[in-house]
Amino acid sequence: MDELIKQITEKTGISEEQARTAANTVIGFLKSRLPEPIAGQIDNLTGQTSAGGLSDVASKVGGLFNQ
């Protein structure tokens, strides 16, 4: 999650607190709209952001829809 916050702040110029709020809002939105088996994986994906970065999360989420 920290890497996601870092990338949001770098790309948008908003504060870390604002980036964290934005990320949590988007994550909550996705979890509320996706089927439960997929929504349950969102926490796993965000936990991996520090290793793989935002592009890794985006590709994994995109891959979920292409299956």
N, CA, C and O atoms as a Tripos MOL2 file, in Angstrom:
@<TRIPOS>MOLECULE
protein
  268   267    67     0     0
PROTEIN
NO_CHARGES

@<TRIPOS>ATOM
      1 N           0.8190   -1.1860    0.0000 N.3       1 MET1
      2 CA          0.0000    0.0000    0.0000 C.3       1 MET1
      3 C           0.8670    1.2550    0.0000 C.2       1 MET1
      4 O           0.5160    2.2640   -0.6110 O.2       1 MET1
      5 N           1.9940    1.1820    0.6850 N.am      2 ASP2
      6 CA          2.8750    2.3520    0.7520 C.3       2 ASP2
      7 C           3.3770    2.7520   -0.6280 C.2       2 ASP2
      8 O           3.4710    3.9410   -0.9320 O.2       2 ASP2
      9 N           3.6980    1.7820   -1.4570 N.am      3 GLU3
     10 CA          4.1640    2.0900   -2.8080 C.3       3 GLU3
     11 C           3.0490    2.7390   -3.6170 C.2       3 GLU3
     12 O           3.3080    3.6590   -4.3930 O.2       3 GLU3
     13 N           1.8310    2.2810   -3.4530 N.am      4 LEU4
     14 CA          0.6870    2.8810   -4.1350 C.3       4 LEU4
     15 C           0.5340    4.3370   -3.7080 C.2       4 LEU4
     16 O           0.3370    5.2130   -4.5510 O.2       4 LEU4
     17 N           0.6240    4.6000   -2.4150 N.am      5 ILE5
     18 CA          0.5130    5.9640   -1.8990 C.3       5 ILE5
     19 C           1.6320    6.8320   -2.4750 C.2       5 ILE5
     20 O           1.3980    7.9680   -2.8880 O.2       5 ILE5
     21 N           2.8280    6.2950   -2.4980 N.am      6 LYS6
     22 CA          3.9840    7.0350   -3.0310 C.3       6 LYS6
     23 C           3.7590    7.4090   -4.4920 C.2       6 LYS6
     24 O           4.0070    8.5480   -4.8890 O.2       6 LYS6
     25 N           3.2950    6.4630   -5.2840 N.am      7 GLN7
     26 CA          3.0840    6.7400   -6.7020 C.3       7 GLN7
     27 C           1.9610    7.7520   -6.9150 C.2       7 GLN7
     28 O           2.0500    8.5980   -7.8050 O.2       7 GLN7
     29 N           0.9180    7.6730   -6.1130 N.am      8 ILE8
     30 CA         -0.1650    8.6490   -6.2400 C.3       8 ILE8
     31 C           0.3540   10.0510   -5.9230 C.2       8 ILE8
     32 O           0.0460   11.0000   -6.6440 O.2       8 ILE8
     33 N           1.1360   10.1900   -4.8530 N.am      9 THR9
     34 CA          1.6490   11.5120   -4.4970 C.3       9 THR9
     35 C           2.5870   12.0400   -5.5750 C.2       9 THR9
     36 O           2.5470   13.2280   -5.8970 O.2       9 THR9
     37 N           3.4290   11.1780   -6.1360 N.am     10 GLU10
     38 CA          4.3630   11.6090   -7.1730 C.3      10 GLU10
     39 C           3.6480   12.0200   -8.4540 C.2      10 GLU10
     40 O           4.0270   13.0030   -9.0910 O.2      10 GLU10
     41 N           2.6310   11.2840   -8.8280 N.am     11 LYS11
     42 CA          1.9520   11.5380  -10.0990 C.3      11 LYS11
     43 C           0.9370   12.6780  -10.0190 C.2      11 LYS11
     44 O           0.6360   13.3150  -11.0280 O.2      11 LYS11
     45 N           0.4120   12.9330   -8.8260 N.am     12 THR12
     46 CA         -0.6350   13.9500   -8.7110 C.3      12 THR12
     47 C          -0.1900   15.2070   -7.9790 C.2      12 THR12
     48 O          -0.7830   16.2720   -8.1530 O.2      12 THR12
     49 N           0.8420   15.0910   -7.1680 N.am     13 GLY13
     50 CA          1.2990   16.2320   -6.3950 C.3      13 GLY13
     51 C           0.4750   16.4960   -5.1440 C.2      13 GLY13
     52 O           0.6520   17.5310   -4.5010 O.2      13 GLY13
     53 N          -0.4200   15.5860   -4.7870 N.am     14 ILE14
     54 CA         -1.2140   15.7620   -3.5690 C.3      14 ILE14
     55 C          -0.4300   15.2330   -2.3740 C.2      14 ILE14
     56 O           0.5560   14.5140   -2.5340 O.2      14 ILE14
     57 N          -0.8730   15.5920   -1.1890 N.am     15 SER15
     58 CA         -0.1830   15.1570    0.0280 C.3      15 SER15
     59 C          -0.3440   13.6520    0.2250 C.2      15 SER15
     60 O          -1.2080   13.0130   -0.3740 O.2      15 SER15
     61 N           0.5200   13.1080    1.0880 N.am     16 GLU16
     62 CA          0.4380   11.6780    1.4000 C.3      16 GLU16
     63 C          -0.9060   11.3360    2.0330 C.2      16 GLU16
     64 O          -1.4860   10.2940    1.7260 O.2      16 GLU16
     65 N          -1.4030   12.1940    2.9060 N.am     17 GLU17
     66 CA         -2.6900   11.9510    3.5560 C.3      17 GLU17
     67 C          -3.8220   11.9290    2.5240 C.2      17 GLU17
     68 O          -4.7080   11.0770    2.5870 O.2      17 GLU17
     69 N          -3.7880   12.8670    1.5800 N.am     18 GLN18
     70 CA         -4.8060   12.9040    0.5320 C.3      18 GLN18
     71 C          -4.6960   11.6760   -0.3700 C.2      18 GLN18
     72 O          -5.7110   11.1140   -0.7820 O.2      18 GLN18
     73 N          -3.4690   11.2620   -0.6760 N.am     19 ALA19
     74 CA         -3.2530   10.0800   -1.5160 C.3      19 ALA19
     75 C          -3.7640    8.8310   -0.8230 C.2      19 ALA19
     76 O          -4.3610    7.9650   -1.4630 O.2      19 ALA19
     77 N          -3.5350    8.7310    0.4800 N.am     20 ARG20
     78 CA         -4.0120    7.5690    1.2420 C.3      20 ARG20
     79 C          -5.5420    7.5330    1.2400 C.2      20 ARG20
     80 O          -6.1430    6.4690    1.0860 O.2      20 ARG20
     81 N          -6.1600    8.6860    1.4110 N.am     21 THR21
     82 CA         -7.6220    8.7650    1.3740 C.3      21 THR21
     83 C          -8.1410    8.3540   -0.0040 C.2      21 THR21
     84 O          -9.1010    7.5920   -0.1100 O.2      21 THR21
     85 N          -7.5050    8.8580   -1.0460 N.am     22 ALA22
     86 CA         -7.9260    8.5150   -2.4110 C.3      22 ALA22
     87 C          -7.7730    7.0210   -2.6710 C.2      22 ALA22
     88 O          -8.6770    6.3890   -3.2160 O.2      22 ALA22
     89 N          -6.6380    6.4580   -2.2850 N.am     23 ALA23
     90 CA         -6.4020    5.0290   -2.5020 C.3      23 ALA23
     91 C          -7.4210    4.1920   -1.7340 C.2      23 ALA23
     92 O          -7.9840    3.2460   -2.2840 O.2      23 ALA23
     93 N          -7.6590    4.5270   -0.4840 N.am     24 ASN24
     94 CA         -8.6380    3.7790    0.3090 C.3      24 ASN24
     95 C         -10.0350    3.8910   -0.2650 C.2      24 ASN24
     96 O         -10.8090    2.9350   -0.2190 O.2      24 ASN24
     97 N         -10.3620    5.0590   -0.8080 N.am     25 THR25
     98 CA        -11.6720    5.2480   -1.4300 C.3      25 THR25
     99 C         -11.8240    4.3600   -2.6540 C.2      25 THR25
    100 O         -12.8490    3.6980   -2.8210 O.2      25 THR25
    101 N         -10.8170    4.3430   -3.5070 N.am     26 VAL26
    102 CA        -10.8670    3.5150   -4.7230 C.3      26 VAL26
    103 C         -10.8920    2.0380   -4.3600 C.2      26 VAL26
    104 O         -11.6650    1.2720   -4.9360 O.2      26 VAL26
    105 N         -10.0700    1.6380   -3.4290 N.am     27 ILE27
    106 CA        -10.0380    0.2300   -3.0100 C.3      27 ILE27
    107 C         -11.3910   -0.1820   -2.4300 C.2      27 ILE27
    108 O         -11.9000   -1.2570   -2.7470 O.2      27 ILE27
    109 N         -11.9650    0.6560   -1.5930 N.am     28 GLY28
    110 CA        -13.2850    0.3600   -1.0360 C.3      28 GLY28
    111 C         -14.3500    0.2630   -2.1200 C.2      28 GLY28
    112 O         -15.2100   -0.6160   -2.0750 O.2      28 GLY28
    113 N         -14.2900    1.1680   -3.0920 N.am     29 PHE29
    114 CA        -15.2310    1.1460   -4.2080 C.3      29 PHE29
    115 C         -15.1070   -0.1660   -4.9820 C.2      29 PHE29
    116 O         -16.1100   -0.8200   -5.2670 O.2      29 PHE29
    117 N         -13.8810   -0.5430   -5.3180 N.am     30 LEU30
    118 CA        -13.6810   -1.7920   -6.0630 C.3      30 LEU30
    119 C         -14.1830   -2.9930   -5.2750 C.2      30 LEU30
    120 O         -14.8550   -3.8660   -5.8250 O.2      30 LEU30
    121 N         -13.8560   -3.0350   -3.9880 N.am     31 LYS31
    122 CA        -14.2800   -4.1720   -3.1690 C.3      31 LYS31
    123 C         -15.7980   -4.2600   -3.0640 C.2      31 LYS31
    124 O         -16.3470   -5.3590   -2.9870 O.2      31 LYS31
    125 N         -16.4800   -3.1210   -3.0610 N.am     32 SER32
    126 CA        -17.9340   -3.1370   -2.9450 C.3      32 SER32
    127 C         -18.6200   -3.5090   -4.2510 C.2      32 SER32
    128 O         -19.7750   -3.9350   -4.2410 O.2      32 SER32
    129 N         -17.9300   -3.3570   -5.3700 N.am     33 ARG33
    130 CA        -18.5490   -3.5960   -6.6690 C.3      33 ARG33
    131 C         -18.1800   -4.9410   -7.2980 C.2      33 ARG33
    132 O         -18.8800   -5.4230   -8.1890 O.2      33 ARG33
    133 N         -17.1020   -5.5360   -6.8440 N.am     34 LEU34
    134 CA        -16.6500   -6.8030   -7.4250 C.3      34 LEU34
    135 C         -17.2970   -7.9880   -6.7260 C.2      34 LEU34
    136 O         -17.6580   -7.8930   -5.5530 O.2      34 LEU34
    137 N         -17.4460   -9.1040   -7.4320 N.am     35 PRO35
    138 CA        -17.9450  -10.3190   -6.7730 C.3      35 PRO35
    139 C         -17.0240  -10.7020   -5.6100 C.2      35 PRO35
    140 O         -15.8150  -10.4770   -5.6670 O.2      35 PRO35
    141 N         -17.5930  -11.2670   -4.5810 N.am     36 GLU36
    142 CA        -16.8520  -11.5640   -3.3590 C.3      36 GLU36
    143 C         -15.5350  -12.3140   -3.5840 C.2      36 GLU36
    144 O         -14.5300  -11.9210   -2.9910 O.2      36 GLU36
    145 N         -15.4800  -13.3550   -4.3940 N.am     37 PRO37
    146 CA        -14.1920  -14.0400   -4.5560 C.3      37 PRO37
    147 C         -13.0960  -13.1180   -5.1050 C.2      37 PRO37
    148 O         -11.9290  -13.2420   -4.7340 O.2      37 PRO37
    149 N         -13.4750  -12.2150   -5.9690 N.am     38 ILE38
    150 CA        -12.4970  -11.2810   -6.5320 C.3      38 ILE38
    151 C         -12.2360  -10.1460   -5.5480 C.2      38 ILE38
    152 O         -11.0890   -9.7440   -5.3550 O.2      38 ILE38
    153 N         -13.2810   -9.6330   -4.9330 N.am     39 ALA39
    154 CA        -13.1380   -8.5400   -3.9750 C.3      39 ALA39
    155 C         -12.2150   -8.9410   -2.8230 C.2      39 ALA39
    156 O         -11.4630   -8.1150   -2.3070 O.2      39 ALA39
    157 N         -12.2760  -10.1870   -2.4320 N.am     40 GLY40
    158 CA        -11.4100  -10.6720   -1.3620 C.3      40 GLY40
    159 C          -9.9400  -10.6320   -1.7150 C.2      40 GLY40
    160 O          -9.0880  -10.6280   -0.8260 O.2      40 GLY40
    161 N          -9.6300  -10.6040   -2.9950 N.am     41 GLN41
    162 CA         -8.2440  -10.5600   -3.4390 C.3      41 GLN41
    163 C          -7.6720   -9.1420   -3.4570 C.2      41 GLN41
    164 O          -6.4580   -8.9690   -3.5740 O.2      41 GLN41
    165 N          -8.5150   -8.1460   -3.3440 N.am     42 ILE42
    166 CA         -8.0420   -6.7580   -3.3750 C.3      42 ILE42
    167 C          -7.0440   -6.5060   -2.2540 C.2      42 ILE42
    168 O          -6.0210   -5.8580   -2.4740 O.2      42 ILE42
    169 N          -7.3230   -7.0060   -1.0630 N.am     43 ASP43
    170 CA         -6.3860   -6.8260    0.0440 C.3      43 ASP43
    171 C          -5.0470   -7.4730   -0.2680 C.2      43 ASP43
    172 O          -3.9970   -6.9270    0.0690 O.2      43 ASP43
    173 N          -5.0800   -8.6360   -0.9110 N.am     44 ASN44
    174 CA         -3.8370   -9.2830   -1.2950 C.3      44 ASN44
    175 C          -3.0730   -8.4490   -2.3170 C.2      44 ASN44
    176 O          -1.8500   -8.3320   -2.2400 O.2      44 ASN44
    177 N          -3.7840   -7.8790   -3.2580 N.am     45 LEU45
    178 CA         -3.1450   -7.0510   -4.2700 C.3      45 LEU45
    179 C          -2.5240   -5.8010   -3.6670 C.2      45 LEU45
    180 O          -1.3950   -5.4460   -4.0050 O.2      45 LEU45
    181 N          -3.2270   -5.1470   -2.8020 N.am     46 THR46
    182 CA         -2.6880   -3.9280   -2.2100 C.3      46 THR46
    183 C          -1.5390   -4.2430   -1.2670 C.2      46 THR46
    184 O          -0.6540   -3.4100   -1.0710 O.2      46 THR46
    185 N          -1.5410   -5.4110   -0.6930 N.am     47 GLY47
    186 CA         -0.4250   -5.8230    0.1400 C.3      47 GLY47
    187 C           0.8270   -6.0740   -0.6640 C.2      47 GLY47
    188 O           1.9330   -6.0240   -0.1250 O.2      47 GLY47
    189 N           0.6720   -6.3410   -1.9470 N.am     48 GLN48
    190 CA          1.8150   -6.6090   -2.8170 C.3      48 GLN48
    191 C           2.3490   -5.3590   -3.5000 C.2      48 GLN48
    192 O           3.3430   -5.4440   -4.2200 O.2      48 GLN48
    193 N           1.7320   -4.2130   -3.3020 N.am     49 THR49
    194 CA          2.1640   -3.0180   -4.0160 C.3      49 THR49
    195 C           3.5820   -2.6130   -3.6730 C.2      49 THR49
    196 O           4.2820   -2.0660   -4.5260 O.2      49 THR49
    197 N           4.0270   -2.8620   -2.4550 N.am     50 SER50
    198 CA          5.3840   -2.4500   -2.1140 C.3      50 SER50
    199 C           6.4180   -3.2760   -2.8810 C.2      50 SER50
    200 O           7.5380   -2.8140   -3.0970 O.2      50 SER50
    201 N           6.0540   -4.4810   -3.2880 N.am     51 ALA51
    202 CA          6.9900   -5.3000   -4.0650 C.3      51 ALA51
    203 C           6.8460   -5.0650   -5.5590 C.2      51 ALA51
    204 O           7.8400   -5.0460   -6.2860 O.2      51 ALA51
    205 N           5.6030   -4.8840   -6.0250 N.am     52 GLY52
    206 CA          5.4060   -4.8200   -7.4550 C.3      52 GLY52
    207 C           5.0260   -3.4740   -8.0150 C.2      52 GLY52
    208 O           5.0850   -3.2820   -9.2290 O.2      52 GLY52
    209 N           4.6460   -2.5510   -7.1920 N.am     53 GLY53
    210 CA          4.2810   -1.2340   -7.6710 C.3      53 GLY53
    211 C           2.8800   -1.1760   -8.2490 C.2      53 GLY53
    212 O           2.1960   -2.1920   -8.3690 O.2      53 GLY53
    213 N           2.4740    0.0140   -8.5990 N.am     54 LEU54
    214 CA          1.1310    0.2470   -9.1150 C.3      54 LEU54
    215 C           0.8820   -0.4940  -10.4080 C.2      54 LEU54
    216 O          -0.2160   -1.0110  -10.6170 O.2      54 LEU54
    217 N           1.8660   -0.5620  -11.2800 N.am     55 SER55
    218 CA          1.6510   -1.2460  -12.5560 C.3      55 SER55
    219 C           1.3850   -2.7260  -12.3460 C.2      55 SER55
    220 O           0.6160   -3.3270  -13.0970 O.2      55 SER55
    221 N           2.0020   -3.3190  -11.3450 N.am     56 ASP56
    222 CA          1.7620   -4.7260  -11.0340 C.3      56 ASP56
    223 C           0.3290   -4.9240  -10.5640 C.2      56 ASP56
    224 O          -0.3330   -5.8790  -10.9710 O.2      56 ASP56
    225 N          -0.1510   -4.0350   -9.7150 N.am     57 VAL57
    226 CA         -1.5380   -4.1130   -9.2500 C.3      57 VAL57
    227 C          -2.4820   -3.9440  -10.4190 C.2      57 VAL57
    228 O          -3.4390   -4.7060  -10.5610 O.2      57 VAL57
    229 N          -2.2260   -2.9560  -11.2580 N.am     58 ALA58
    230 CA         -3.1040   -2.7030  -12.4060 C.3      58 ALA58
    231 C          -3.1450   -3.9030  -13.3350 C.2      58 ALA58
    232 O          -4.2160   -4.2700  -13.8170 O.2      58 ALA58
    233 N          -2.0020   -4.5210  -13.5960 N.am     59 SER59
    234 CA         -1.9900   -5.6660  -14.4960 C.3      59 SER59
    235 C          -2.7210   -6.8620  -13.8910 C.2      59 SER59
    236 O          -3.3900   -7.6100  -14.6040 O.2      59 SER59
    237 N          -2.5930   -7.0420  -12.5750 N.am     60 LYS60
    238 CA         -3.2970   -8.1490  -11.9320 C.3      60 LYS60
    239 C          -4.7930   -7.9310  -11.9300 C.2      60 LYS60
    240 O          -5.5550   -8.8650  -12.1790 O.2      60 LYS60
    241 N          -5.2310   -6.7050  -11.6500 N.am     61 VAL61
    242 CA         -6.6630   -6.4110  -11.6850 C.3      61 VAL61
    243 C          -7.1820   -6.5720  -13.0930 C.2      61 VAL61
    244 O          -8.2550   -7.1420  -13.2910 O.2      61 VAL61
    245 N          -6.4410   -6.0810  -14.0850 N.am     62 GLY62
    246 CA         -6.8380   -6.2530  -15.4810 C.3      62 GLY62
    247 C          -6.9110   -7.7120  -15.8590 C.2      62 GLY62
    248 O          -7.8010   -8.1160  -16.6080 O.2      62 GLY62
    249 N          -5.9870   -8.5080  -15.3530 N.am     63 GLY63
    250 CA         -5.9890   -9.9350  -15.6380 C.3      63 GLY63
    251 C          -7.1930  -10.6580  -15.0730 C.2      63 GLY63
    252 O          -7.6420  -11.6550  -15.6380 O.2      63 GLY63
    253 N          -7.7210  -10.1670  -13.9630 N.am     64 LEU64
    254 CA         -8.9040  -10.7780  -13.3720 C.3      64 LEU64
    255 C         -10.0970  -10.6940  -14.3170 C.2      64 LEU64
    256 O         -10.9310  -11.5990  -14.3590 O.2      64 LEU64
    257 N         -10.1700   -9.6060  -15.0700 N.am     65 PHE65
    258 CA        -11.2970   -9.4070  -15.9710 C.3      65 PHE65
    259 C         -11.1190  -10.0940  -17.3170 C.2      65 PHE65
    260 O         -12.0840  -10.2620  -18.0630 O.2      65 PHE65
    261 N          -9.8960  -10.4900  -17.6300 N.am     66 ASN66
    262 CA         -9.6160  -11.1250  -18.9190 C.3      66 ASN66
    263 C          -9.7100  -12.6450  -18.8500 C.2      66 ASN66
    264 O          -9.5190  -13.3130  -19.8660 O.2      66 ASN66
    265 N          -9.9930  -13.1970  -17.6990 N.am     67 GLN67
    266 CA        -10.0310  -14.6520  -17.5550 C.3      67 GLN67
    267 C         -11.3330  -15.2220  -18.0180 C.2      67 GLN67
    268 O         -11.5290  -16.4360  -17.9640 O.2      67 GLN67
@<TRIPOS>BOND
     1     1     2 1
     2     2     3 1
     3     3     4 2
     4     3     5 am
     5     5     6 1
     6     6     7 1
     7     7     8 2
     8     7     9 am
     9     9    10 1
    10    10    11 1
    11    11    12 2
    12    11    13 am
    13    13    14 1
    14    14    15 1
    15    15    16 2
    16    15    17 am
    17    17    18 1
    18    18    19 1
    19    19    20 2
    20    19    21 am
    21    21    22 1
    22    22    23 1
    23    23    24 2
    24    23    25 am
    25    25    26 1
    26    26    27 1
    27    27    28 2
    28    27    29 am
    29    29    30 1
    30    30    31 1
    31    31    32 2
    32    31    33 am
    33    33    34 1
    34    34    35 1
    35    35    36 2
    36    35    37 am
    37    37    38 1
    38    38    39 1
    39    39    40 2
    40    39    41 am
    41    41    42 1
    42    42    43 1
    43    43    44 2
    44    43    45 am
    45    45    46 1
    46    46    47 1
    47    47    48 2
    48    47    49 am
    49    49    50 1
    50    50    51 1
    51    51    52 2
    52    51    53 am
    53    53    54 1
    54    54    55 1
    55    55    56 2
    56    55    57 am
    57    57    58 1
    58    58    59 1
    59    59    60 2
    60    59    61 am
    61    61    62 1
    62    62    63 1
    63    63    64 2
    64    63    65 am
    65    65    66 1
    66    66    67 1
    67    67    68 2
    68    67    69 am
    69    69    70 1
    70    70    71 1
    71    71    72 2
    72    71    73 am
    73    73    74 1
    74    74    75 1
    75    75    76 2
    76    75    77 am
    77    77    78 1
    78    78    79 1
    79    79    80 2
    80    79    81 am
    81    81    82 1
    82    82    83 1
    83    83    84 2
    84    83    85 am
    85    85    86 1
    86    86    87 1
    87    87    88 2
    88    87    89 am
    89    89    90 1
    90    90    91 1
    91    91    92 2
    92    91    93 am
    93    93    94 1
    94    94    95 1
    95    95    96 2
    96    95    97 am
    97    97    98 1
    98    98    99 1
    99    99   100 2
   100    99   101 am
   101   101   102 1
   102   102   103 1
   103   103   104 2
   104   103   105 am
   105   105   106 1
   106   106   107 1
   107   107   108 2
   108   107   109 am
   109   109   110 1
   110   110   111 1
   111   111   112 2
   112   111   113 am
   113   113   114 1
   114   114   115 1
   115   115   116 2
   116   115   117 am
   117   117   118 1
   118   118   119 1
   119   119   120 2
   120   119   121 am
   121   121   122 1
   122   122   123 1
   123   123   124 2
   124   123   125 am
   125   125   126 1
   126   126   127 1
   127   127   128 2
   128   127   129 am
   129   129   130 1
   130   130   131 1
   131   131   132 2
   132   131   133 am
   133   133   134 1
   134   134   135 1
   135   135   136 2
   136   135   137 am
   137   137   138 1
   138   138   139 1
   139   139   140 2
   140   139   141 am
   141   141   142 1
   142   142   143 1
   143   143   144 2
   144   143   145 am
   145   145   146 1
   146   146   147 1
   147   147   148 2
   148   147   149 am
   149   149   150 1
   150   150   151 1
   151   151   152 2
   152   151   153 am
   153   153   154 1
   154   154   155 1
   155   155   156 2
   156   155   157 am
   157   157   158 1
   158   158   159 1
   159   159   160 2
   160   159   161 am
   161   161   162 1
   162   162   163 1
   163   163   164 2
   164   163   165 am
   165   165   166 1
   166   166   167 1
   167   167   168 2
   168   167   169 am
   169   169   170 1
   170   170   171 1
   171   171   172 2
   172   171   173 am
   173   173   174 1
   174   174   175 1
   175   175   176 2
   176   175   177 am
   177   177   178 1
   178   178   179 1
   179   179   180 2
   180   179   181 am
   181   181   182 1
   182   182   183 1
   183   183   184 2
   184   183   185 am
   185   185   186 1
   186   186   187 1
   187   187   188 2
   188   187   189 am
   189   189   190 1
   190   190   191 1
   191   191   192 2
   192   191   193 am
   193   193   194 1
   194   194   195 1
   195   195   196 2
   196   195   197 am
   197   197   198 1
   198   198   199 1
   199   199   200 2
   200   199   201 am
   201   201   202 1
   202   202   203 1
   203   203   204 2
   204   203   205 am
   205   205   206 1
   206   206   207 1
   207   207   208 2
   208   207   209 am
   209   209   210 1
   210   210   211 1
   211   211   212 2
   212   211   213 am
   213   213   214 1
   214   214   215 1
   215   215   216 2
   216   215   217 am
   217   217   218 1
   218   218   219 1
   219   219   220 2
   220   219   221 am
   221   221   222 1
   222   222   223 1
   223   223   224 2
   224   223   225 am
   225   225   226 1
   226   226   227 1
   227   227   228 2
   228   227   229 am
   229   229   230 1
   230   230   231 1
   231   231   232 2
   232   231   233 am
   233   233   234 1
   234   234   235 1
   235   235   236 2
   236   235   237 am
   237   237   238 1
   238   238   239 1
   239   239   240 2
   240   239   241 am
   241   241   242 1
   242   242   243 1
   243   243   244 2
   244   243   245 am
   245   245   246 1
   246   246   247 1
   247   247   248 2
   248   247   249 am
   249   249   250 1
   250   250   251 1
   251   251   252 2
   252   251   253 am
   253   253   254 1
   254   254   255 1
   255   255   256 2
   256   255   257 am
   257   257   258 1
   258   258   259 1
   259   259   260 2
   260   259   261 am
   261   261   262 1
   262   262   263 1
   263   263   264 2
   264   263   265 am
   265   265   266 1
   266   266   267 1
   267   267   268 2
@<TRIPOS>SUBSTRUCTURE
     1 MET1         2 RESIDUE 1 A MET
     2 ASP2         6 RESIDUE 1 A ASP
     3 GLU3        10 RESIDUE 1 A GLU
     4 LEU4        14 RESIDUE 1 A LEU
     5 ILE5        18 RESIDUE 1 A ILE
     6 LYS6        22 RESIDUE 1 A LYS
     7 GLN7        26 RESIDUE 1 A GLN
     8 ILE8        30 RESIDUE 1 A ILE
     9 THR9        34 RESIDUE 1 A THR
    10 GLU10       38 RESIDUE 1 A GLU
    11 LYS11       42 RESIDUE 1 A LYS
    12 THR12       46 RESIDUE 1 A THR
    13 GLY13       50 RESIDUE 1 A GLY
    14 ILE14       54 RESIDUE 1 A ILE
    15 SER15       58 RESIDUE 1 A SER
    16 GLU16       62 RESIDUE 1 A GLU
    17 GLU17       66 RESIDUE 1 A GLU
    18 GLN18       70 RESIDUE 1 A GLN
    19 ALA19       74 RESIDUE 1 A ALA
    20 ARG20       78 RESIDUE 1 A ARG
    21 THR21       82 RESIDUE 1 A THR
    22 ALA22       86 RESIDUE 1 A ALA
    23 ALA23       90 RESIDUE 1 A ALA
    24 ASN24       94 RESIDUE 1 A ASN
    25 THR25       98 RESIDUE 1 A THR
    26 VAL26      102 RESIDUE 1 A VAL
    27 ILE27      106 RESIDUE 1 A ILE
    28 GLY28      110 RESIDUE 1 A GLY
    29 PHE29      114 RESIDUE 1 A PHE
    30 LEU30      118 RESIDUE 1 A LEU
    31 LYS31      122 RESIDUE 1 A LYS
    32 SER32      126 RESIDUE 1 A SER
    33 ARG33      130 RESIDUE 1 A ARG
    34 LEU34      134 RESIDUE 1 A LEU
    35 PRO35      138 RESIDUE 1 A PRO
    36 GLU36      142 RESIDUE 1 A GLU
    37 PRO37      146 RESIDUE 1 A PRO
    38 ILE38      150 RESIDUE 1 A ILE
    39 ALA39      154 RESIDUE 1 A ALA
    40 GLY40      158 RESIDUE 1 A GLY
    41 GLN41      162 RESIDUE 1 A GLN
    42 ILE42      166 RESIDUE 1 A ILE
    43 ASP43      170 RESIDUE 1 A ASP
    44 ASN44      174 RESIDUE 1 A ASN
    45 LEU45      178 RESIDUE 1 A LEU
    46 THR46      182 RESIDUE 1 A THR
    47 GLY47      186 RESIDUE 1 A GLY
    48 GLN48      190 RESIDUE 1 A GLN
    49 THR49      194 RESIDUE 1 A THR
    50 SER50      198 RESIDUE 1 A SER
    51 ALA51      202 RESIDUE 1 A ALA
    52 GLY52      206 RESIDUE 1 A GLY
    53 GLY53      210 RESIDUE 1 A GLY
    54 LEU54      214 RESIDUE 1 A LEU
    55 SER55      218 RESIDUE 1 A SER
    56 ASP56      222 RESIDUE 1 A ASP
    57 VAL57      226 RESIDUE 1 A VAL
    58 ALA58      230 RESIDUE 1 A ALA
    59 SER59      234 RESIDUE 1 A SER
    60 LYS60      238 RESIDUE 1 A LYS
    61 VAL61      242 RESIDUE 1 A VAL
    62 GLY62      246 RESIDUE 1 A GLY
    63 GLY63      250 RESIDUE 1 A GLY
    64 LEU64      254 RESIDUE 1 A LEU
    65 PHE65      258 RESIDUE 1 A PHE
    66 ASN66      262 RESIDUE 1 A ASN
    67 GLN67      266 RESIDUE 1 A GLN
